[in-house]
Amino acid sequence: MTADRLLATCERVLDLVETGAEAEVTVSAGTEALTRFATSFIHQNVADDARSVHLRVEIDGRVAEASVNQADDEALGRLVASVTEAARLRPVDPGWPGLAPVADAPDVDHWDQATADADPAERAERVGAFVSAADGLETAGFCSTEGVTTAFANSAGQRLAGRATSAALDGIARTGSSDGSARAASRRLSDLDGAHLGADATRRARDSADAADLEPGRYEVVLEPSCVVNLLSFLALHGFNGRAVDEGRSFARLGEQQFDAALTLADDVTHPVAIGVPFDAEGTPKRRVELVRDGVTSSLVHDRRTAKALDAESTGHAVAGAGAWGAIPANLVLEPGAVSHDELVARVERGLLVTDFWYTRILDPRTQVVTGLTRNGVWLVENGQVVRPVTNLRFTQSYLDALAPGNVLDIGTDLTLVGGGTFGIGAYAVPSLHLASWNFTGGASG
């Protein structure tokens, strides 16, 4: 569906809202499709051609919102009536920041028509290549495609529209005693090389077979991109988030050297590999926000509510349905270094090469102490050589300390886009990291 038609639906909704009320409406339409495979066979193809109309209304400081998945006159009339009635019944919201003013969004179009039009056979082609590359190992995973157009309008005159596609391939290969994983994301399905990913997953699975226990303790680590995404997801949600700062839950101290000087981190919807539309759920244009420059914490992300509370400006990071969490970065980019992945490993004196983290839970957001487990491949490295696979380990580690000054030994060149992050929002572009110390506290069983 075209952006013009979606904007026209926005106008229809605004025309139904009573005079004197503030209102904003977001209309999105598109297709999300998924091909899943297990035991090396495709077992599910699903697709959802969906439309969503979301309305938020403010009347005398009282705010309510709701969504519907139909756009006929009757459905829109019911939506406006129900949200208006709900707003009148709500208490006054002292933090209501008002509507986004008129402003232009960055000129980006993260759209690939072939991905938007992709059918099950095209996804199956990538899955088939992944399975074939596993050379007889059992495989499982998914291949997804999405193409969505979004329009926004409010009663303050803001009008925006954008579109975005995305594709992801994520899978594991399995021996009798070990798993290996590989994943990739892009705005183009054609970028996903099923054979390459299948071979990577297979190599990790075979190299992980017959793993042995390792004594817990502190080890150097090379964290591959999936692990790095996990680190940044927690830092983003609990640290660089304006709401977390306002509520005193964040570690962030602007202007201080909280990270190693090698680190520069930005949220950037204009980056060449970025995915998504260039405005947020409140109609504020997104812009590049440099969160860390040369290790110095330099910025936060805001929605309109936290911007008002902290006397700042919204950075365009409001997320639909996530108001309780506040603003969340969706397009993080960690600046890559100049060291290849193989050289990262070669520089380890005695440490661990880690593929994935999972089941991670934060214990203290202000210190970023997180506990979790490794999975899909862990290897002991001695004198720059991988010497043997290791059984999965539990860790309890301050992510902030892991990236503190002096602790980032090297950054890889292998910038990789990983979709969804730990909390299912956006897509992060990250390289591997060689860190001085990581606190492993026990085996996977305790």
QUIVEN-V302228 format. One record per backbone hydrogen bond with DSSP energy under -1.0 kcal/mol. CO is the residue of the C=O (numbers start at 1). NH is the residue of the N-H. If there is no record, write none. Layout:
CO,NH + CO,NH
This chain:
2,6 + 3,7 + 4,8 + 5,9 + 6,10 + 7,11 + 8,12 + 9,13 + 10,14 + 11,15 + 13,16 + 18,21 + 22,58 + 23,155 + 24,56 + 25,153 + 26,54 + 27,151 + 28,52 + 29,149 + 30,50 + 31,147 + 32,48 + 33,145 + 34,46 + 35,143 + 36,43 + 36,44 + 37,141 + 38,41 + 41,38 + 44,36 + 46,34 + 48,32 + 48,50 + 50,30 + 52,28 + 53,68 + 54,26 + 55,66 + 56,24 + 57,64 + 58,22 + 59,62 + 61,93 + 62,59 + 64,57 + 66,55 + 68,53 + 72,76 + 73,77 + 74,78 + 75,79 + 76,80 + 77,81 + 78,82 + 79,83 + 80,84 + 81,85 + 82,86 + 83,87 + 84,88 + 85,89 + 93,96 + 106,108 + 109,111 + 110,165 + 112,116 + 113,117 + 119,123 + 120,124 + 121,125 + 122,126 + 123,127 + 124,128 + 125,129 + 126,130 + 127,131 + 128,132 + 129,133 + 132,135 + 134,137 + 138,174 + 139,40 + 140,172 + 141,37 + 142,170 + 143,35 + 144,168 + 145,33 + 146,166 + 147,31 + 148,164 + 149,29 + 150,162 + 151,27 + 152,160 + 153,25 + 154,157 + 158,154 + 160,152 + 162,150 + 164,148 + 166,146 + 167,186 + 168,144 + 169,184 + 170,142 + 171,182 + 172,140 + 173,180 + 174,138 + 178,175 + 180,173 + 182,171 + 184,169 + 186,167 + 188,191 + 189,192 + 193,197 + 194,198 + 195,199 + 196,200 + 197,201 + 198,202 + 199,203 + 200,204 + 201,205 + 202,206 + 203,207 + 204,208 + 206,209 + 212,391 + 217,440 + 219,438 + 220,352 + 221,435 + 222,354 + 223,433 + 224,227 + 224,228 + 225,229 + 226,230 + 227,231 + 228,232 + 229,233 + 230,234 + 231,235 + 232,236 + 233,237 + 234,238 + 235,239 + 235,240 + 240,301 + 241,245 + 242,246 + 243,247 + 244,249 + 245,248 + 253,256 + 256,258 + 256,297 + 260,263 + 263,295 + 264,335 + 265,291 + 265,292 + 266,333 + 267,289 + 268,271 + 271,274 + 278,286 + 280,283 + 284,280 + 289,267 + 291,298 + 291,299 + 292,265 + 293,296 + 295,259 + 296,293 + 297,255 + 301,242 + 302,315 + 302,317 + 303,307 + 304,308 + 305,309 + 306,310 + 307,312 + 315,287 + 317,328 + 318,281 + 319,322 + 322,325 + 322,326 + 330,427 + 331,268 + 332,429 + 333,266 + 339,413 + 340,344 + 341,345 + 342,346 + 343,347 + 345,348 + 348,384 + 349,383 + 350,220 + 351,381 + 352,222 + 353,379 + 354,224 + 356,375 + 358,373 + 361,371 + 364,368 + 364,369 + 368,399 + 369,363 + 369,364 + 370,397 + 371,361 + 372,395 + 373,358 + 375,356 + 377,355 + 378,390 + 379,353 + 380,387 + 380,388 + 381,351 + 382,385 + 385,382 + 388,380 + 389,212 + 392,444 + 393,374 + 394,441 + 394,442 + 395,372 + 397,370 + 398,402 + 399,403 + 401,404 + 403,260 + 404,407 + 407,436 + 410,434 + 411,339 + 412,337 + 413,415 + 416,430 + 417,185 + 418,428 + 420,424 + 420,425 + 426,420 + 428,418 + 429,334 + 430,416 + 432,412 + 433,223 + 434,409 + 434,410 + 435,221 + 438,219 + 439,396 + 440,217 + 442,394 + 443,446
